[in-house]
Amino acid sequence: PPPPPPPSMLGKKGPSMKTFHWKKVKPITEDSVWNSLQNDNTAESVDLDLLTKMFEKKKVERKPAKQEEGKVKKSTAIPGARAQNIGIVLSFLKLSASDIKGAVLLCNDVILPRDALEGLLSIVPQEDEVSGLNREKETSPDIVWGPPEEYCWLVGNKIPDLEQRLKLWIFTHDFDKQVSELTGEMIIYEKAITTLLDSESKFAKILALVLTVGNKMNQGTMHGGATGFSMENLANLSSIKSNDGSASLMDFVVMSVLKNTPQLQQFADELRPVAAARVIAIADISKGVQQLKSGVASIKKRLTATTQEDDAFPGKLKFFISRSEAPLQEIVDTCNRLTTKTTELANFYGESVIGFDPGVFFTQIINFKQEFEVGVKNYKDKEIRQQKAKERELAKKKKEAKNKSEPPKVLGDPSSPKKPVAANVNGEGIQKDEISADAAADPTPEKEPSNTNNGSDKPEPIESNNHTDPSLQKPAEE
């Protein structure tokens, strides 16, 4: 190989010179011109100091950009509206960027409760924001950052997986509540299915009655001879009217039950679990269980990732997995059982399994129950009105019969109060008003009767008319 060039040609790093742009080549053969110049002393005659003086780059003093007095350069890495939202959340948390970073790495549930985690999830630093802040940090050391920029730069660089971490952390908070809610819904749902799968229930016997009525009405037609019917057809009972339009087929069913099998009217009490379950969808239950399974699977996957030495998150996740596997398996098994029983319910009532919606099915049954209860109330109210009408008619007839058996009253108004009665001279009773009228018509004083008792000249005192013996009074004038 050719000898290295002399130090004078390599040169040492000195003053910054203007660049002589050329394309460097390497000697290919030993007799290359460049090899022959290795020992040439021509370079020693070059006045390097003069060269430097002539071609040294002049230092250009950069004048700072003119700024208006009182104004400072602000960051533009985070848009204004976004920075404002971040600032609002940070003011709510009342934590510095450093405090937030430490609490996240330590998984401190006291400093960062669930609502704080939700707030942080809404202001997770984005990759472009962190990149922009890093550039500002390098190129503009005098730039002024506010709390939003400080938070995004520190947390975004130190905890790059913050979004996934927060989601899993929130999941560990919500797991027990979600399991409890799903368990409660599944209990209600299973009670409803168990109730409707009872072939000896009062509701099943009501359906038998409706089936008999329907086959009788459809006798001799293509709709007759049915062995069952869809629950959606229960709604038709109220729309079929009697010949005179005074009643519906539902009214007939109600009347038949109350008259012939009154014990069946309590079937509504059996359907209380069905009423509670009509707002619960097995599809939603299955979706909720699947979300729990996915969340636990994500946590297990996260445990395989590398973490920082001071990161407490892996330990928190391991503890969660150890306590969540048993309840998760139980709720998965229950969900699978209910899915099987839902298919069994559809087959039990002859409904199509494909597209079978238990919520709609339950609602059809509860609507029938409610219409039946309205029919019972109307029927009983009608009975009460008819009974009262019979009682009024009976009372009227009794009164008419009594009036026919009594003689008619001649004198006076039968409703006027009776007046005191006095005895006349013939011993007949007369009203006081009649006495007064007679006295007014004949003002002549009445002569006292002569006393013939024991020959005494003194007359006997005459007592008041009310106490006079009729035999002692004068005979009345004709």
Buried (B, 14 or more C-beta within 10 A) or exposed (E): EEEEEEEEEEEEEEEEEEEEEEEEEEBEEEEBEEBEEBEEEEEEEEEEEEEEEEEEEEEEEEEEEEEEEEEEEEBEBBEEEBBEBBBBBBEEBEBBBEBBBBBBBBBBBEBBEEEBBEBBBEBBBBEEBBEBBBEBBEEEEEBEBBBBBBBBBBBBBBBEEBBBBBBBBBBBBBBEEBBEEBBEBBEBBBBBBEBBBEEEBBBBBBBEBBBEBBBEEEEEEEEEEEEEBEBBEBEEBBEBEEEEEEBBBBBBBBBBBBEEEEEBBEBBEBBBBBBBBBEBBBEEBBEBBEBBBEBBEBBEEBBEEEBEEEBBBBEBBEEBBEEBEEBBEEBBEBBEEBBEBBEEBBEBBEBEEEEBBBBEBBBBBBBBBEBBEBBBEBBEEEEEEEEEEEEEEEEEEEEEEEEEEEEEEEEEEEEEEEEEEBBBBEEEEBBEEBEEEEEEEEEEEEEEEEEEEEEEEEEEEEEEBEEBEEEEBEEEEE
